[in-house]
């Protein structure tokens, strides 16, 4: 585990790199195929995995597909507007059906002992169908009615992430000297077709123009497409010194198009509305050059690096309000680390790195989502990249019986991208801006104990104290946050394997609010038959209570909003898998490849469309 990546990685947001190299010198040829299927209380799924090896060529691939039919979920909102002296309540019910698929194909070809060609292609994503009903009403502080209406929503959508990369690795007669060339393409198309209907309206004239309750249809598409080219060169200088250098070029194109049509008088006669529609393009060209130096003498090691990044941005508004503009940024990104090996199994390291986070299309998109007229949201196309600085001290001890990793970390950020809300003309507005100043100090711990040849116990936990401030918005918040994940695995007679997992967190905080704590738990039981070719499994998660309740609040000097949600996290079912073939070979991968991890924020894809 590289806990302090060098200049090659720092600006891309990589916090740690797990690099596992598997070498199989037996020259085994053949194939292996594993077929799996599962059934749950919320749906079904299936998968296939296979590997084939022919001489110097090895290919492996897998495909997973699942359907998910979630129980209804509920949420209620209470908002108090101190300026307008009003109180708003909303009660919603939602139904959700979705599908999810995941596939990956990898191949490697060993041209000779010094040259390796590897490639991969993959996708994940799915579709969803959502229906919702809600009742909204506003009253004065004295309880007198202001307005009320019923809203019904339905939407169909899809989201995918499709990626492919190819790497050429060239080794030399000089040990550890290496040259790589890499190319990667990634695209994330997302589409949605949504409708909003309003009925049972009692709206006074002064609110009709503000709320604009007209049946509406929104046909939207967003996509981020990346082309990345990268080269890396590493060479030793004697026995104690190593130099590395490289270059990277990213072409990242963000596109968003939302076409809105309105139907007056409660009809289905929709007419395109250009004022509410938008078509937006945001093109980034990012050039990065880096150099690094590392030193190793006996038990002491050190590394230092510097990365230069040049970014050009071009923003175009094809439909909607906004002015086209260009911007150009230059950033220097330093990094440094030291390591000390204590004995054969213990390590101590100290490091500093800087990261650059660029806003995603979901943060940038200026389209105004007013499907909920009392609470609208939109992005900010003028967002800047945020920069964070982090210091890390870690200790690790890995033995066959016990593995421990402890880390102490402090980070700060003076221009963080924050989601914030405010009241304007009685309507809640939510958007993003570089308004945050944050300070976080925390500690994390990972412990793995092999209590016996048949028992394993592990814990992964962290705790942070964070301070968030926004002088421009007069916002501040601070507090503790803790997270823990752990479990135990035991093998009983007859090769029956039991796994127990627990996960939970304390209430989280943000610059404008806080949310409730939560916990998850689950257990699974499996056994293999027929020389471990056939495996049967049963599992259950959050099985003691069908619905789980969550709450969060946001506030400012002018308002307070509390949201309470209830949705089902209960899952139980069984799965079966069968393996054909005995091939043990694996795809070899280049030691250096492309990892673009500099984008902050996501959209619907974060929620998923199904589950395995």
ZIVENRA-V161084 format. One record per backbone hydrogen bond with DSSP energy under -0.5 kcal/mol. NH is the residue of the N-H (numbers start at 1). CO is the residue of the C=O. If there is no record, write none. Layout:
nh	co
NH	CO
NH	CO
This chain:
nh	co
2	17
3	1
9	6
10	6
12	9
13	10
14	9
15	13
17	2
19	17
20	18
21	19
22	20
25	23
30	53
32	51
33	580
34	49
35	578
36	47
37	576
38	45
39	574
40	43
41	572
43	40
45	38
46	65
47	36
48	63
49	34
50	61
51	32
52	59
53	30
54	57
57	54
58	108
59	52
60	106
61	50
62	104
63	48
64	102
65	46
66	100
67	44
68	98
69	42
70	68
70	96
73	94
74	566
75	92
76	564
77	90
78	562
79	88
80	560
81	79
81	86
82	80
82	558
83	558
85	81
86	81
87	139
88	79
89	137
90	77
91	135
92	75
93	133
94	73
95	131
96	70
97	129
98	68
99	127
100	66
101	125
102	64
103	123
104	62
105	121
106	60
107	119
108	58
109	117
110	56
111	109
111	115
112	115
116	169
117	109
118	167
119	107
120	165
121	105
122	163
123	103
124	161
125	101
126	159
127	99
128	157
129	97
130	155
131	95
132	153
133	93
134	151
135	91
136	149
137	89
138	147
139	87
140	144
141	85
143	140
146	138
147	138
148	202
149	136
150	199
151	134
152	197
153	132
154	195
155	130
156	193
157	128
158	191
159	126
160	189
161	124
162	187
163	122
164	185
165	120
166	183
167	118
168	181
169	116
170	179
171	114
171	169
172	177
175	173
177	174
178	234
179	170
180	232
181	168
182	230
183	166
184	228
185	164
186	226
187	162
188	224
190	222
191	158
192	220
193	156
194	218
195	154
196	216
197	152
199	150
202	148
204	146
207	204
208	204
209	205
211	207
212	208
214	212
215	263
216	196
217	261
218	194
219	259
220	192
220	218
221	257
222	190
223	255
225	253
226	186
227	251
228	184
229	249
230	182
231	247
232	180
233	245
234	178
235	243
237	241
238	236
241	237
242	294
243	235
244	292
245	233
246	290
247	231
248	288
249	229
250	286
251	227
252	250
252	284
253	225
253	251
254	252
254	282
255	223
256	280
257	221
258	278
259	219
260	258
261	217
262	271
263	215
266	263
267	264
270	268
271	262
273	260
274	272
277	273
278	258
279	319
280	256
281	316
282	254
283	314
284	252
285	312
286	250
287	285
287	310
288	248
289	308
290	246
291	306
292	244
293	304
294	242
295	302
296	240
297	300
300	297
301	339
302	295
303	337
304	293
305	335
306	291
307	333
308	289
309	331
310	287
311	329
312	285
313	327
314	283
315	325
316	281
318	279
318	316
319	279
325	315
327	313
329	311
331	309
333	307
334	332
335	305
336	352
337	303
338	350
339	301
340	348
341	299
342	340
342	346
343	341
346	342
347	396
348	340
349	394
350	338
351	392
352	336
353	390
354	334
355	388
356	11
357	386
358	356
358	598
360	600
363	360
364	360
365	361
369	367
369	377
370	368
373	371
375	372
376	428
377	369
378	430
379	365
380	363
383	380
386	357
388	355
389	412
390	353
391	410
392	351
393	408
394	349
395	406
396	347
397	404
398	345
399	397
399	402
403	448
404	397
405	446
406	395
407	444
408	393
409	442
410	391
411	440
412	389
413	438
414	387
416	436
418	416
418	433
420	418
420	431
422	429
424	427
427	424
428	374
429	422
429	427
430	376
431	420
433	418
435	416
435	433
436	416
437	469
438	413
439	467
440	411
441	465
442	409
443	463
444	407
445	461
446	405
447	459
448	403
449	457
450	401
450	448
451	449
452	455
455	452
456	489
457	449
458	487
459	447
460	485
461	445
462	483
463	443
464	481
465	441
466	479
467	439
468	477
469	437
470	475
473	470
474	470
475	470
477	468
479	466
481	464
483	462
484	504
485	460
486	502
487	458
488	500
489	456
490	498
491	454
492	490
492	496
495	492
496	492
496	493
497	495
497	526
498	490
499	524
500	488
501	522
502	486
503	520
504	484
505	518
506	482
510	513
514	553
515	508
516	551
518	505
520	503
522	501
523	540
524	499
525	538
526	497
527	536
528	495
529	534
533	529
533	530
534	529
535	577
536	527
537	575
538	525
539	573
540	523
541	571
542	521
545	542
548	567
550	565
552	563
553	514
554	561
555	512
556	559
560	80
561	554
562	78
563	552
564	76
565	550
566	74
567	548
569	546
570	546
571	541
573	539
574	39
575	537
576	37
577	535
578	35
579	533
580	33
582	31
583	31
597	595
600	358
606	603
607	604
608	604
